[in-house]
């Protein structure tokens, strides 16, 4: 064996040792994330930043165009105004906003409503939630679940337990565990399954019937699984961490290598999944993927290299369509789609504030100086009716608020106080 070969062999052994040591060290010593205030870095002052965040919250939860409503003595709900219903998506989003911004009364009201009217207490769906509810008839529109609702419910409840404790009227940890424990009890009875497809370690579109066997990329929140692994303490921490890693790899496959776009629905392989109601394409659900990736980048940073490349591709694509004019639905290669998914009663491509907002969060990942253009774009955006009168304070508004929270450093892992 040559001397040169021995030297290379020793170098390789040392490299492997260092990598193994670093992995072991990182697993045993959780590093605290750095929550950047990108608005501050972009030149805006602290007072103006706080005022903008406060106004966005007030507009959605307190103002004349609010989407949050108090009912009865101690309940409240978030409504998808344009579709005239209450959705687990919006309810669980409302709870996450409330726990992040320390709005305990709002959080508690939304949870009590969810538990009283949406959560199934018996039967095969026990522990899961009806994804759509009619606030006029006070009846469920559909008993089935949309898996992302449960994902946000569990995570926000775990954060609430960490932030406020479990002895102020609601045992948040116990309620989070009820959802998780109920998931693990599912065995296919009534055609109801786990929220997470156990074979693929990926969240299902719906934990029911055939929809258990495909997914929605915007439901992939690897950072949330890391939270479950740390704070759920239900004996499945290794599984949740595996799900987090699987979701990160899935997003590599689901996003276009040039544009960074993903389809609203996909197979577990990342291949687009067509449905009877629409063909594959980047549409409303897909807007959430950029902010989810940005969250994972900031909170855990376990896939930084790929995420940084993704952010550059995604922002470069949008810039190529005009920073102030890019539309909100595309084929995955970036071309204009023949099929346009309507929002409420409106079928139209537009430069939507929802996508402007989530695109800006990827500036937390993209280290190129020009990426601050997207931060300035959300700063200048206004949550108000478009020129044609269309207005969606629910979906546009919530994505706008979430993005302001992320970009100002106010969307964080909440550890035990």
C-alpha positions in Angstrom: 0.0 0.0 0.0 1.5 3.4 -1.0 2.2 6.2 1.4 -0.1 8.5 -0.5 -2.9 6.0 -0.2 -2.4 5.7 3.6 -2.5 9.5 4.0 -5.8 9.7 2.0 -7.2 6.8 4.1 -6.3 8.6 7.3 -7.9 11.8 6.0 -11.1 10.0 5.1 -11.3 8.3 8.6 -10.8 11.7 10.3 -13.5 13.2 8.1 -16.0 10.5 9.0 -15.1 10.8 12.7 -15.7 14.6 12.6 -19.0 14.2 10.8 -20.2 11.6 13.3 -19.0 13.7 16.2 -20.9 16.7 14.9 -24.1 14.8 14.3 -23.9 13.3 17.8 -23.1 16.7 19.3 -26.0 18.4 17.5 -28.4 15.7 18.6 -27.4 16.1 22.2 -27.1 19.9 22.3 -30.0 21.8 20.8 -28.8 25.1 19.4 -31.1 28.1 19.8 -32.3 29.5 16.5 -31.5 33.2 15.6 -34.8 35.0 14.8 -33.8 37.8 12.5 -35.8 40.9 12.0 -35.4 41.2 8.3 -37.5 44.4 8.2 -34.9 46.0 10.5 -32.1 44.8 8.3 -33.9 46.3 5.3 -33.9 49.7 6.9 -37.2 50.0 8.7 -37.3 51.2 12.3 -38.5 49.2 15.2 -41.6 51.3 16.0 -42.8 51.2 12.4 -42.3 47.4 12.3 -44.3 46.9 15.5 -47.0 49.2 14.3 -47.3 47.2 11.0 -47.5 43.9 12.8 -50.0 45.2 15.3 -52.2 46.7 12.6 -52.2 43.4 10.7 -53.4 41.5 13.8 -56.0 44.2 14.6 -57.4 44.2 11.1 -57.9 40.4 11.2 -59.0 39.9 14.8 -60.6 43.2 15.9 -61.4 45.5 13.0 -64.4 46.0 10.8 -63.2 43.5 8.2 -62.1 41.0 10.9 -62.3 37.2 10.4 -62.5 36.4 14.2 -65.7 36.5 16.0 -66.6 35.9 19.7 -69.7 33.8 20.4 -71.4 32.7 23.6 -69.6 33.4 26.8 -66.2 31.9 26.2 -66.0 30.8 22.5 -64.7 32.3 19.3 -64.0 31.3 15.8 -62.1 32.3 12.6 -64.2 32.3 9.5 -63.4 31.9 5.8 -65.6 34.9 4.9 -65.7 34.3 1.2 -66.8 30.7 1.5 -69.1 31.4 4.5 -67.7 28.7 6.7 -65.4 27.9 9.6 -62.4 25.7 8.7 -59.9 23.8 10.9 -57.2 25.5 8.7 -58.2 29.0 9.9 -59.1 27.9 13.5 -55.7 26.3 14.0 -53.9 29.2 12.3 -55.7 31.5 14.6 -54.5 29.6 17.6 -50.9 29.6 16.3 -51.1 33.4 15.8 -52.6 33.8 19.3 -49.9 31.8 21.1 -47.1 33.5 19.2 -48.4 37.0 20.0 -49.5 36.1 23.5 -53.2 36.5 23.0 -54.4 33.9 25.5 -58.1 34.8 25.5 -58.3 34.5 21.8 -56.5 31.2 21.9 -58.7 29.8 24.5 -61.9 30.9 22.8 -60.9 29.3 19.5 -59.9 26.1 21.2 -63.1 25.8 23.2 -65.1 26.3 20.0 -63.0 23.7 18.2 -63.4 21.2 20.9 -67.2 21.9 21.3 -68.3 21.9 17.7 -65.6 20.5 15.5 -63.8 17.7 17.4 -65.3 14.2 17.2 -65.7 12.8 20.7 -66.8 9.3 19.7 -66.7 6.9 16.8 -64.0 6.1 14.3 -63.1 9.8 13.9 -62.7 10.3 17.6 -60.1 13.0 18.3 -60.1 14.3 14.8 -62.0 17.5 13.6 -64.7 18.2 11.0 -62.8 20.4 8.6 -65.8 22.7 7.6 -68.5 24.1 9.8 -71.5 26.4 9.1 -71.7 29.3 11.6 -75.3 30.0 10.7 -76.8 26.6 11.1 -74.1 25.6 13.7 -73.7 22.3 12.0 -70.8 20.5 10.4 -70.7 20.8 6.6 -68.4 17.7 6.5 -67.3 15.4 9.2 -64.0 14.5 7.5 -60.7 16.0 8.5 -58.1 18.0 6.6 -54.8 16.8 8.0 -53.1 20.2 8.2 -55.7 21.4 10.7 -54.7 18.7 13.2 -51.1 19.4 12.6 -51.5 23.0 13.6 -53.8 22.2 16.5 -51.3 19.9 18.1 -48.3 22.2 17.6 -50.1 25.3 18.9 -51.4 23.4 21.9 -47.9 22.2 22.8 -46.7 25.8 22.5 -49.5 27.0 24.7 -48.5 24.4 27.3 -45.0 25.7 27.2 -46.0 29.3 27.3 -48.9 29.5 29.8 -48.7 26.1 31.6 -51.6 23.7 32.0 -53.3 25.0 35.1 -55.1 28.2 33.9 -58.3 26.6 32.8 -57.2 24.4 29.9 -54.7 21.6 30.1 -53.1 22.3 26.7 -50.7 19.4 26.8 -53.5 17.0 27.6 -55.5 18.2 24.7 -52.6 17.9 22.3 -52.0 14.4 23.5 -55.6 13.5 23.0 -55.3 14.3 19.3 -52.0 12.4 18.9 -53.1 9.4 21.0 -56.3 9.2 19.0 -54.3 9.2 15.8 -52.2 6.3 17.0 -55.3 4.3 17.9 -56.7 4.5 14.3 -56.7 1.0 12.6 -58.7 1.6 9.5 -62.1 1.1 11.1 -64.7 3.2 9.2 -62.0 3.8 6.6 -60.3 6.3 9.0 -56.5 6.2 9.3 -53.5 8.0 10.8 -52.9 11.7 9.9 -49.5 10.5 8.8 -49.2 7.7 6.3 -47.1 5.3 8.4 -45.6 3.5 5.4 -44.4 6.7 3.7 -43.9 8.8 6.9 -45.7 11.7 5.2 -48.9 13.6 6.1 -51.9 12.5 4.2 -54.2 14.8 2.3 -57.1 13.4 4.3 -56.8 10.5 6.8 -59.7 8.7 5.2 -60.2 6.4 2.2 -58.1 6.9 -0.9 -57.0 10.3 0.2 -54.8 8.6 2.8 -52.5 7.6 0.0 -51.4 11.0 -1.4 -50.4 14.3 0.0 -50.4 18.1 -0.2 -46.9 19.7 -0.2 -48.2 22.7 1.8 -49.0 20.3 4.7 -45.3 19.3 4.9 -44.0 21.1 8.0 -40.9 19.4 9.1 -40.3 21.9 11.9 -43.6 20.9 13.5 -42.6 17.3 13.7 -39.4 18.4 15.5 -41.6 20.1 18.0 -43.7 17.0 18.5 -40.5 14.9 19.0 -39.3 17.3 21.7 -42.5 18.2 23.6 -45.2 15.6 22.9 -43.4 12.9 24.9 -45.7 10.2 23.6 -43.0 7.7 22.9 -42.9 8.4 19.1 -40.1 10.9 19.0 -38.0 8.9 16.7 -40.9 8.5 14.3 -41.6 12.2 14.3 -38.0 13.0 13.6 -38.0 10.5 10.7 -41.1 12.3 9.4 -39.3 15.6 9.6 -36.4 14.3 7.6 -38.7 12.6 5.1 -40.6 15.8 4.5 -37.4 17.7 3.8 -36.4 15.1 1.2 -40.0 15.1 -0.2 -39.8 18.9 -0.8 -36.6 18.3 -2.9 -38.6 16.1 -5.2 -41.9 18.0 -5.2 -40.4 21.4 -6.2 -39.4 22.1 -9.8 -35.6 22.2 -10.3 -35.7 25.5 -12.2 -38.8 27.5 -11.0 -39.0 26.1 -7.5 -42.8 25.7 -8.0 -44.7 22.7 -6.7 -48.2 21.3 -7.4 -51.0 21.8 -4.9 -51.4 18.0 -4.6 -48.8 15.3 -5.2 -48.1 11.6 -4.7 -45.7 10.7 -1.9 -43.0 10.6 -4.5 -43.5 14.3 -5.2 -45.1 13.6 -8.6 -48.1 15.8 -9.2 -51.5 14.2 -8.3 -54.4 15.2 -10.5 -57.9 15.3 -8.9 -61.4 15.4 -10.4 -61.7 19.0 -9.5 -58.5 20.3 -11.0 -55.3 19.4 -12.9 -51.8 19.7 -11.3 -50.4 23.2 -10.9 -49.1 25.8 -8.5 -52.1 27.4 -6.9 -53.5 28.6 -3.6 -52.4 25.8 -1.3 -48.9 26.0 -2.9 -48.4 29.6 -1.7 -47.8 28.2 1.8 -44.8 26.1 0.8 -42.2 28.9 0.7 -43.1 30.1 4.3 -43.0 26.6 5.6 -39.5 26.0 4.2 -38.4 29.4 5.6 -39.7 28.4 9.0 -37.8 25.1 9.0 -34.7 27.0 7.8 -34.9 29.4 10.7 -36.1 27.0 13.4 -33.9 24.0 12.7 -31.5 24.6 9.8 -31.0 21.0 9.0 -31.3 21.3 5.2 -29.7 24.7 4.7 -27.8 24.1 1.5 -30.8 22.8 -0.5 -33.2 25.4 1.1 -30.8 28.3 0.1 -30.8 27.0 -3.5 -34.6 26.7 -3.5 -35.0 30.3 -2.3 -32.8 31.6 -5.1 -34.6 29.6 -7.7 -38.1 30.6 -6.5 -37.3 34.3 -6.1 -35.5 34.4 -9.5 -38.5 32.8 -11.2 -40.9 35.3 -9.7 -38.6 38.2 -10.5 -38.5 37.0 -14.1 -42.3 37.5 -14.2 -42.0 41.0 -12.9 -41.5 41.7 -9.2 -44.7 43.9 -9.1 -46.8 41.9 -11.6 -46.2 38.2 -11.2 -49.5 36.2 -11.1 -50.6 33.7 -8.5 -51.1 30.4 -10.5 -48.7 28.6 -12.8 -47.9 25.4 -14.4 -44.8 23.9 -12.7 -42.5 25.0 -15.5 -43.7 28.6 -15.0 -46.0 28.9 -17.9 -49.5 30.3 -17.7 -52.1 27.6 -16.8 -55.2 26.9 -19.0 -57.1 26.0 -15.8 -57.6 28.8 -13.3 -58.9 27.8 -9.8 -61.4 30.4 -8.7 -61.4 31.9 -5.2 -64.9 32.0 -3.9 -66.9 33.2 -6.8 -64.0 34.9 -8.6 -62.0 33.1 -11.3 -59.0 35.4 -12.1 -55.2 35.5 -12.1 -53.9 38.4 -10.0 -50.9 39.7 -8.2 -52.0 38.3 -4.8 -50.9 39.7 -1.5 -50.9 36.1 -0.1 -48.2 35.0 -2.5 -46.3 38.3 -2.2 -46.2 37.7 1.5 -44.9 34.1 1.5 -42.4 34.9 -1.2 -41.0 37.5 1.0 -40.3 35.0 3.8 -37.8 33.2 1.5 -35.6 36.3 1.9 -34.7 34.8 5.3 -33.1 32.0 3.3 -31.7 33.8 0.2 -28.5 35.5 1.1 -28.3 37.5 -2.0 -28.7 41.3 -1.3 -31.3 41.7 -4.0 -33.7 39.4 -2.1 -34.6 42.3 0.1 -36.6 43.6 -2.8 -39.2 41.0 -1.8 -39.2 42.3 1.8 -39.8 45.8 0.5 -42.7 44.4 -1.6 -44.5 43.0 1.4 -43.8 46.1 3.4 -45.5 48.2 0.7 -48.4 45.7 0.2 -51.8 46.6 1.7 -54.5 44.2 2.9 -57.4 45.9 1.2 -59.8 45.2 -1.7 -58.2 44.9 -5.1 -59.1 47.3 -7.9 -61.9 45.0 -9.1 -63.3 44.9 -5.5 -62.2 41.3 -4.7 -61.1 41.1 -1.1 -60.0 38.0 1.0 -59.0 39.0 4.5 -59.1 35.3 5.5 -56.5 33.5 3.3 -54.6 36.5 2.0 -54.8 38.1 5.4 -53.6 35.1 7.4 -50.6 34.5 5.1 -49.8 38.2 5.2 -49.9 38.1 9.1 -47.8 34.9 9.3 -45.2 36.4 6.9 -45.0 39.7 8.9 -44.5 37.6 12.1 -41.7 35.5 10.4 -39.9 38.5 8.9 -40.0 40.5 12.1 -38.6 37.6 14.2 -42.0 37.0 16.0 -42.6 33.5 14.8 -40.6 31.3 17.2 -40.2 27.9 18.8 -41.9 28.4 22.2 -40.0 26.6 24.9 -41.2 26.0 28.5 -41.3 29.3 30.4 
